[in-house]
Each structure stands twice: as C-alpha cells, then as structure tokens.
Amino acid sequence: MFTVVAYDIKDDKRRNRVAKTMKDYGTRVQYSVFECNLEDKILEKMKNRLSSVIDTEEDNIRIYKLCNACKGSIHVFGSGKVTEDEDIYIV
C-alpha cells in the first residue's frame, strides 16, 4: 500500500536516525517526508523500528496509508514526482 510518512523530530541525532531508518523503506520527497510502497507486514516492522528511535514526549511521526484511488489524486507542484513501485523482472 502507498504510504506517506511525515515527522517532526526535535533532536538532531534522533532525526538523523529516523531519516536513516526511513531510507530503508521509501523515498525521501521532502526533508521530513517519505513516500513508501509497503505491505502491511513491512509497515508494522517500520513502525516498530521508528517507535524505538523517537522520544514520544517530544517527537511526532504521522503515517498515512493511501488507497490506489487516492494515490491517483495526488498533485505535485514543482519538481519531483509521486513514488512508484520499482519494476521487477524475474528471469
């Protein structure tokens, strides 16, 4: 499922750890926003990893799951494009 992750992390060290974790799951589209194509099982793993990094009293992470119909209504202004699944070829 197409997933958007946005975060506001107070501490630089924690913010860098969150960004590094997110690079394992998706594409950075803004400084604190990633787009991901994740199966539910992988999404749960990502959420567990992120929750172990942040301070829940100071930090904020928001995860939005978008259906295929909703993904089609995304509008991008300026440079960039909506993240797509990578083509996979089995030979």
URCORNOR-V975982 format. One record per pair of residues at least 6 apart in sequence whose C-alpha atoms are under 7 Angstrom apart, sorted by the first residue. I is the first residue (numbers start at 1). GAP is how many residues later the second one is. D is the distance in Angstrom with one decimal. If there is no record, write none. Layout:
# URCORNOR-V975982
((I	GAP	D) (I	GAP	D))
This chain:
# URCORNOR-V975982
((1	36	5.4) (1	37	5.2) (1	38	5.9) (1	64	6.7) (1	65	6.8) (1	66	6.8) (2	34	5.8) (2	35	4.6) (2	36	6.5) (2	63	6.0) (2	64	5.4) (2	65	6.8) (3	32	5.8) (3	33	5.0) (3	34	6.1) (3	35	6.9) (3	60	6.8) (3	61	5.5) (3	62	4.5) (3	63	6.0) (4	30	5.8) (4	31	4.7) (4	32	6.3) (4	59	5.8) (4	60	5.1) (4	61	6.5) (5	28	5.6) (5	29	5.2) (5	30	6.4) (5	57	5.7) (5	58	4.6) (5	59	6.4) (6	26	5.6) (6	27	4.4) (6	28	6.5) (6	55	5.8) (6	56	5.2) (6	57	6.6) (7	25	5.5) (7	26	6.7) (7	53	5.6) (7	54	4.2) (7	55	6.1) (8	51	5.9) (8	52	5.2) (8	53	6.4) (9	6	5.2) (9	50	4.7) (9	51	6.3) (10	48	6.5) (10	49	6.1) (14	39	6.5) (14	40	6.4) (17	36	7.0) (18	32	6.4) (18	35	6.8) (25	11	6.1) (26	8	6.0) (26	9	5.5) (26	10	4.2) (27	7	5.3) (27	8	5.4) (27	9	6.4) (28	6	4.3) (28	7	6.5) (29	6	6.8) (35	48	6.3) (37	48	6.6))
